[in-house]
């Protein structure tokens, strides 16, 4: 049996180990391995072709020392092999975010939830700086980590419109994103006068020219 080179693979990436052997008598050879007692997850081994295929899972990072052997029915030979599985970072995922609606001069709120299967700390953000981050939450379990972040935007008199907002969750290496929509309805405002005013006496009455501006709609003028 030829020496088996050290192998390195990332989590979730398929690995193939091809064994090579020769026999001076040209006998039929059968391959074997103790991988079932060593590898942490399912694999396939072809004893006639001498091929092991394995796709390590996301919890399989580590070093594994596997023995391989070959036999012609009378004699056998074996060689050790080392398989190193490197940890692979998985990007965070965000829950769907419902659309937000409200009016001008209102405090709008949205809470973003994200999870990370690797249990990493997460940073949640929005691509619109008018949304201010408030309370945050984080929890870790055997299934990974969960994070939440409340954002608030207090709209003003000129913010009516429809906005597309992108939420991002980052673990420092990879990021996940979700989009949602914000609709701010126009809120009519009370008219405001543009004084000072000039009046002139007419008998017992005072005639005054009054200009009133409705900032949400039009300029108004009148006398009273």
C-alpha positions as CSV (number, residue, x, y, z in Angstrom):
1,X,0.0,0.0,0.0
2,X,1.4,3.4,-1.0
3,X,1.8,6.1,1.7
4,X,-1.3,8.2,2.3
5,X,-0.6,11.9,2.2
6,X,-1.9,14.2,4.9
7,X,-5.1,15.8,3.7
8,X,-6.7,19.1,4.6
9,X,-10.3,20.0,3.9
10,X,-12.8,22.7,5.0
11,X,-16.1,21.8,6.7
12,X,-18.9,21.1,4.3
13,X,-16.4,20.5,1.4
14,X,-16.3,17.0,-0.1
15,X,-13.1,15.0,0.4
16,X,-11.9,12.0,-1.6
17,X,-9.1,9.7,-0.5
18,X,-7.8,7.4,-3.2
19,X,-5.7,4.5,-2.0
20,X,-3.1,3.0,-4.3
21,X,-1.6,-0.5,-3.9
22,X,0.2,-3.1,-6.0
23,X,0.7,-6.9,-5.8
24,X,3.6,-8.7,-7.5
25,X,1.4,-11.8,-8.0
26,X,-1.4,-9.7,-9.6
27,X,-3.8,-11.0,-6.9
28,X,-7.1,-9.3,-6.5
29,X,-6.8,-6.7,-3.7
30,X,-9.3,-5.6,-1.2
31,X,-9.0,-2.3,0.7
32,X,-10.1,-1.6,4.3
33,X,-10.1,1.2,6.9
34,X,-11.0,1.9,10.5
35,X,-12.6,5.2,9.5
36,X,-15.9,4.1,11.0
37,X,-14.3,4.3,14.5
38,X,-12.6,7.5,13.8
39,X,-14.6,9.9,11.6
40,X,-17.5,11.7,13.4
41,X,-20.0,11.6,10.5
42,X,-21.1,9.4,7.7
43,X,-18.8,8.5,4.8
44,X,-18.7,6.1,1.9
45,X,-15.8,3.6,1.4
46,X,-15.4,1.5,-1.8
47,X,-13.4,-1.6,-0.7
48,X,-12.7,-2.7,-4.3
49,X,-11.6,0.7,-5.7
50,X,-10.0,1.9,-2.5
51,X,-11.8,5.2,-2.4
52,X,-13.1,7.0,0.7
53,X,-15.5,9.9,0.2
54,X,-16.5,12.1,3.1
55,X,-18.1,15.5,3.5
56,X,-17.4,16.8,7.0
57,X,-20.2,18.6,8.8
58,X,-20.0,22.0,10.3
59,X,-19.3,20.5,13.7
60,X,-16.5,18.2,12.5
61,X,-13.5,20.5,12.7
62,X,-10.4,18.7,14.0
63,X,-7.6,16.2,13.2
64,X,-8.5,12.6,12.5
65,X,-5.9,9.7,12.2
66,X,-7.3,6.9,10.1
67,X,-5.7,3.6,9.2
68,X,-6.0,2.2,5.7
69,X,-5.1,-1.4,4.7
70,X,-5.0,-3.6,1.7
71,X,-5.1,-7.4,1.5
72,X,-4.7,-10.1,-1.2
73,X,-6.4,-12.7,1.0
74,X,-3.2,-13.9,2.5
75,X,-1.1,-11.0,3.2
76,X,-1.9,-7.4,4.1
77,X,-0.3,-4.0,4.5
78,X,-1.5,-0.9,6.2
79,X,-0.7,2.8,6.3
80,X,-1.9,5.7,8.5
81,X,-3.5,8.8,7.1
82,X,-4.2,12.1,8.7
83,X,-7.3,14.2,7.8
84,X,-7.5,17.8,9.1
85,X,-10.9,19.5,8.9
86,X,-10.7,23.3,9.1
87,X,-13.5,25.3,10.7
88,X,-15.7,27.1,8.2
89,X,-17.5,30.3,9.2
90,X,-21.2,30.4,8.3
91,X,-22.8,33.7,7.6
92,X,-25.5,35.0,10.0
93,X,-29.2,34.7,8.9
94,X,-31.9,37.3,9.5
95,X,-35.6,36.7,10.1
96,X,-38.0,38.4,7.7
97,X,-38.7,42.0,8.8
98,X,-42.2,43.3,8.5
99,X,-42.7,46.6,6.7
100,X,-43.1,49.7,8.9
101,X,-45.6,52.5,8.4
102,X,-46.5,55.7,10.3
103,X,-46.8,59.4,10.0
104,X,-44.7,62.5,10.2
105,X,-43.7,63.5,13.8
106,X,-44.0,59.9,14.9
107,X,-41.6,57.5,16.5
108,X,-41.3,54.5,14.3
109,X,-39.9,51.2,15.7
110,X,-38.5,48.1,14.1
111,X,-36.8,45.1,15.8
112,X,-34.3,43.0,13.8
113,X,-33.6,39.4,14.7
114,X,-30.6,37.3,13.5
115,X,-29.0,34.0,14.2
116,X,-25.6,32.5,13.8
117,X,-25.1,28.8,13.7
118,X,-21.5,29.1,14.8
119,X,-22.5,30.9,18.0
120,X,-20.6,34.1,17.1
121,X,-21.3,37.5,18.5
122,X,-23.4,39.5,16.0
123,X,-23.6,43.2,15.1
124,X,-26.9,44.4,13.7
125,X,-27.2,47.6,11.7
126,X,-29.4,49.5,9.2
127,X,-28.2,51.3,6.2
128,X,-30.2,54.5,7.1
129,X,-28.6,56.6,9.9
130,X,-31.9,58.1,10.9
131,X,-32.7,54.8,12.6
132,X,-31.1,55.0,16.1
133,X,-30.2,51.7,17.8
134,X,-31.8,51.2,21.2
135,X,-32.1,48.0,23.3
136,X,-30.2,44.9,22.2
137,X,-30.4,41.2,23.2
138,X,-28.1,38.2,22.7
139,X,-28.3,34.6,23.7
140,X,-26.2,31.5,23.1
141,X,-27.1,27.9,23.0
142,X,-25.9,24.6,21.5
143,X,-27.7,25.5,18.3
144,X,-25.8,28.8,17.9
145,X,-26.5,32.4,18.9
146,X,-29.5,34.7,18.5
147,X,-29.3,38.5,18.5
148,X,-31.9,41.2,18.4
149,X,-31.8,45.0,18.1
150,X,-34.5,47.6,18.4
151,X,-34.2,50.6,16.1
152,X,-36.2,53.8,16.3
153,X,-36.7,56.7,13.9
154,X,-38.6,59.9,14.9
155,X,-39.7,61.4,11.7
156,X,-40.1,65.1,11.0
157,X,-42.3,67.3,8.9
158,X,-40.5,66.6,5.6
159,X,-40.0,62.8,5.9
160,X,-43.2,61.6,4.1
161,X,-42.4,59.0,1.4
162,X,-41.5,55.4,0.9
163,X,-38.1,54.1,1.9
164,X,-36.2,50.8,1.2
165,X,-34.1,49.9,4.2
166,X,-31.4,47.2,4.4
167,X,-30.7,45.4,7.6
168,X,-27.3,43.7,8.1
169,X,-26.1,41.1,10.6
170,X,-22.3,40.6,10.8
171,X,-20.2,38.2,12.8
172,X,-17.0,40.0,11.8
173,X,-16.2,37.7,8.9
174,X,-19.4,37.2,7.0
175,X,-22.7,39.0,6.9
176,X,-26.4,38.3,6.1
177,X,-28.9,40.9,4.9
178,X,-32.7,41.5,4.8
179,X,-34.6,44.4,3.2
180,X,-37.8,45.9,4.4
181,X,-40.0,48.9,3.4
182,X,-40.9,52.0,5.4
183,X,-43.8,54.2,4.5
184,X,-44.2,57.6,6.2
185,X,-47.6,59.3,5.5
186,X,-47.9,63.0,5.0
187,X,-49.4,64.8,8.1
188,X,-51.1,68.1,7.5
189,X,-49.9,70.9,9.7
190,X,-51.8,73.9,11.1
191,X,-51.6,77.1,9.1
192,X,-49.2,79.8,10.4
193,X,-49.6,83.5,10.0
194,X,-46.7,85.6,8.6
195,X,-47.3,88.8,10.8
196,X,-46.7,91.5,11.9
197,X,-50.0,93.0,10.8
198,X,-51.1,96.5,9.9
199,X,-54.7,97.7,10.5
200,X,-56.5,101.0,9.9
201,X,-59.6,102.2,11.8
202,X,-62.9,102.3,9.9
203,X,-65.5,103.7,12.2
204,X,-65.6,101.4,15.2
205,X,-63.9,98.5,13.2
206,X,-60.4,97.9,12.3
207,X,-59.6,96.6,8.8
208,X,-56.7,94.2,8.9
209,X,-54.9,92.4,6.0
210,X,-54.1,88.9,7.2
211,X,-51.8,86.5,5.4
212,X,-51.9,82.9,6.4
213,X,-49.5,80.2,5.1
214,X,-50.5,76.6,5.1
215,X,-47.0,75.1,4.8
216,X,-48.4,71.7,3.8
217,X,-50.4,73.1,0.9
218,X,-50.7,76.8,-0.3
219,X,-50.4,80.5,0.5
220,X,-53.7,82.0,1.7
221,X,-54.6,85.7,2.0
222,X,-57.7,87.6,3.3
223,X,-59.0,90.6,5.0
224,X,-61.0,90.7,8.2
